[in-house]
Amino acid sequence: MKTIPLPPSDFKPAPYNGPSADEVLAMRKEFLSPALFTYYRKPIMIVQGRGQWLFDEKGRRYLDGIAGIVTVGCGHCHPDIVAAANAQNELLQHTTTIYLNPNIALYARELAAKMPGDLKAVYFVNSGSEANDLALLMARAATGNYDMIALRNSYHGGNSSGMGLTSHSTWKFNVPHSYGVQHALMPDTYRGFYARNDPDAGRKYADDVKSLIQFGSSGQIAGFIAESIQGVGGAIVFPDGYLKNAYAHVRAAGGLCIADEVQAGFGRTGTHYWGFETQGVIPDIVTMAKGIGNGCPLAAVVTTRKIAQTLAARIHFNTFGGNPVVCAQGRAVLQVIEREGLQANSLRIGAQLKAGFEKLAQKHTLIGDVRGLGLMLGVELVKDRTTKEPAKEACAEVFERCKDMGLLIGKGGLWGNTLRIKPPMCITPADATFILEVLDEALAGV
């Protein structure tokens, strides 16, 4: 395996003087939950980050190609975002929403300004799982109905209600799987019934939502939830017209439409600020997390005033949601995305990467499919392009080899055979070239 030089960086990490990686691993095994897993056969320890770069305890630099599963969009430890959080920390760290504070009001106004239509009522929470749980509550309270429709291969969180929506056995425990939740066909034009060459694939997949309403529920539903692009599921991009037709079926049955923007939002698709906009729809409720705070525990649910009013029937608040510090950080994220043109950069560098992956597919038969929008991309590996048998073991090996060469990426999909490439939105053309060269070398060695 040849050495591929990393693009240059002027940043020098601070010396690390803490416990070794082996000592930290031993403490994890002794004191942390065994449910917490680590990437790689020999886990790496990350102690510092700046921009698109991560550093281990020995000062080795890695290009972050997964951005903490899209937690960081503006780049690690962006100085403006760090400064905003530090300044607020020196003034006031916490006060609940029962008191007035300018940060939460200003941030809600600025976030609402990014939303289309009547999506102007903002509710801050702490995580994407919590946001989706609140969206369920809103849909059921507003409609008086209970049944929900989600998608197969979806992922909506690690709490009980989020697992109930999730249709991916790797991420589920024995929560109620079908009680109140039906799962529609995944609109996958690579492996599904209707392929990309079918111009009517979106409508046909959406007809399964209609069928579930008619035969799988009482005919009236509370809502339909879908990631705008499936993330953990392997960067599945819906065919044109899918959400437009699915939303029409849901609204005809009295339900609300929920867009999970936890991974696709904040300009990552390049062409649009929100993933659902690529489908030409406006949801009734939008959930967001991860990229919203560039690494801090921040999430939000945005809906209409009418739907939000249903929660006023009871006392309902979130102790830490929308505290002054995370709101300061969230406001800074919006400003950095705008000021540094990160949405446009996602479009430009995403196009470079996707074209490069497609070129690699001409060389490496292991690549079965290349898909995605902007900087939310997936490369699915297969043993045979005709049978599309998943190449899970090969994917794991490519994943390891990329790390050895200084590139950190993700993997996902139903069979764990899809490489997930979702770097910070600040990456450069040189970084993209490095990603392509590393992946080329990794694939060649499998």
NORNOR-V938707 format. One record per residue. PSI is psi in whole degrees, 0 to 359 (* if undefined). D_LAST is the distance of its C-alpha to the last C-alpha in Angstrom with 2 decimals. Layout:
psi: {PSI	PSI}
d_last: {D_LAST	D_LAST}
This chain:
psi: {118	159	129	117	138	150	148	154	137	349	133	120	152	149	142	130	18	193	155	167	320	321	319	318	319	321	321	313	328	322	344	163	136	349	339	121	165	152	153	150	316	105	143	154	119	126	349	154	150	123	233	6	144	150	137	182	343	3	4	138	139	145	125	107	7	350	47	41	50	26	324	112	325	357	147	136	45	126	324	323	320	317	319	317	318	317	318	325	328	345	305	124	327	137	138	169	0	349	156	144	135	327	315	323	316	317	319	318	317	323	318	328	340	352	143	166	221	16	83	359	120	138	118	137	196	343	165	322	316	323	316	325	317	322	321	313	314	313	317	322	321	326	337	2	170	320	139	152	129	183	147	148	13	166	123	14	167	5	175	314	324	321	327	326	329	137	70	103	333	330	19	146	194	54	162	113	320	358	101	358	126	147	121	164	138	125	68	109	2	314	348	186	326	125	176	335	3	108	346	17	321	314	320	317	322	334	335	327	315	319	319	322	318	321	343	357	191	1	347	133	161	322	177	130	137	139	143	329	130	125	285	327	353	34	48	119	129	147	155	137	354	303	325	316	319	317	321	318	319	315	328	337	16	10	167	153	124	127	121	105	21	322	334	351	177	41	3	329	344	306	333	158	325	143	322	336	336	343	2	35	163	116	175	332	138	132	146	150	202	265	343	327	5	36	347	159	89	138	170	155	128	132	191	161	322	314	318	329	336	332	343	352	342	168	123	120	169	121	313	350	125	26	161	325	311	329	322	319	318	320	318	324	313	319	318	316	317	310	323	5	42	331	314	323	323	319	314	309	327	319	321	315	314	317	322	320	320	325	321	328	333	339	325	110	349	334	118	327	144	130	168	175	137	229	40	89	152	141	108	131	136	154	330	127	338	311	340	29	126	136	69	313	319	321	316	322	318	318	314	316	324	317	316	332	4	16	125	120	180	174	152	209	163	324	7	32	16	124	129	121	108	71	170	147	1	6	159	168	324	322	317	320	319	316	314	320	319	315	322	312	320	317	323	334	0	*}
d_last: {10.69	13.78	16.32	17.13	20.73	21.81	24.67	27.97	29.97	33.58	33.37	33.74	33.07	35.92	35.78	34.66	37.03	36.17	34.64	31.31	28.07	28.56	32.15	31.28	28.74	31.50	34.00	31.79	31.46	35.22	36.67	34.39	33.64	30.83	29.90	28.46	24.70	22.50	19.06	16.44	16.50	18.95	20.95	21.93	25.58	26.63	30.27	30.94	30.05	31.47	30.66	26.94	26.29	25.85	26.66	26.12	28.98	28.24	28.39	24.73	24.21	21.54	21.49	22.12	20.15	21.47	25.04	25.65	24.81	27.13	29.86	30.32	30.87	33.17	31.11	31.43	35.01	36.42	39.74	41.89	40.57	40.90	44.41	45.47	44.44	46.06	49.27	49.61	48.88	51.94	54.14	53.27	50.19	51.17	53.78	53.50	54.16	57.69	58.61	58.27	55.79	55.13	51.36	50.60	53.03	51.83	48.16	48.90	50.78	48.02	45.29	47.58	48.09	44.40	44.80	46.13	49.15	50.93	48.04	50.09	50.45	47.99	47.39	45.30	43.36	40.74	37.44	35.79	36.38	40.02	40.28	39.10	41.47	44.30	43.44	43.82	47.14	48.32	47.48	49.22	52.18	52.67	52.49	53.99	51.25	48.54	45.78	42.57	39.81	36.23	32.99	30.44	27.13	29.21	29.42	32.80	33.04	33.18	36.91	38.55	39.49	36.15	34.41	36.99	35.88	32.16	30.66	27.39	27.69	25.31	27.89	31.07	33.59	36.58	38.26	40.29	37.73	40.11	43.38	44.17	40.67	39.39	35.86	35.54	32.78	29.87	30.29	26.69	26.80	23.21	23.53	27.27	30.33	31.10	28.68	28.75	30.84	33.54	35.91	37.52	34.44	35.62	39.00	37.70	35.39	38.32	40.56	38.78	40.14	43.55	43.19	42.43	45.49	47.65	46.54	44.61	47.12	50.80	50.44	50.67	47.76	47.42	44.32	40.85	37.99	34.71	32.22	32.58	28.79	26.93	25.04	23.60	23.42	20.68	22.69	24.66	27.26	30.38	31.85	35.04	38.10	36.47	38.01	41.25	41.84	40.68	42.94	45.84	45.53	45.34	48.33	50.34	49.92	51.21	47.86	46.35	43.02	40.74	37.90	35.36	34.47	32.91	29.64	30.67	33.98	35.47	34.28	30.52	30.44	32.11	34.54	36.41	37.27	36.64	33.99	36.69	38.36	35.57	36.96	40.55	41.85	43.68	43.14	45.92	43.98	41.02	39.07	37.17	35.64	32.78	33.14	36.91	37.49	34.56	33.89	37.30	38.25	39.62	39.45	41.91	43.27	45.10	47.41	50.81	54.08	55.20	52.23	52.24	55.93	55.25	54.03	57.41	58.97	57.88	57.28	53.61	52.03	49.02	49.89	47.16	46.06	47.15	48.34	49.36	46.39	43.60	45.72	46.06	42.31	41.82	44.43	42.76	39.42	41.24	42.87	39.73	37.88	40.95	41.85	38.44	37.55	34.36	34.44	34.64	31.84	29.64	30.45	29.86	26.61	25.31	26.00	24.19	21.02	21.23	21.90	18.97	16.58	18.29	17.84	14.05	14.29	16.04	13.21	10.12	11.23	8.98	11.77	14.82	17.28	18.32	21.49	23.84	26.88	27.42	25.35	24.37	21.15	18.41	15.15	14.57	11.34	12.22	11.38	14.29	16.27	19.49	19.41	17.45	16.17	14.50	10.81	11.93	9.64	6.45	8.97	10.04	6.99	6.98	10.65	10.82	9.17	11.59	14.34	13.88	14.40	17.40	16.55	17.50	16.72	17.38	16.07	18.39	19.60	21.18	18.06	16.25	13.62	14.94	14.21	17.77	18.90	22.58	23.64	27.26	29.27	30.31	27.09	27.64	26.33	24.94	23.04	21.58	20.55	18.81	16.91	15.79	14.87	12.84	10.94	10.47	9.15	6.83	5.46	5.66	3.81	0.00}
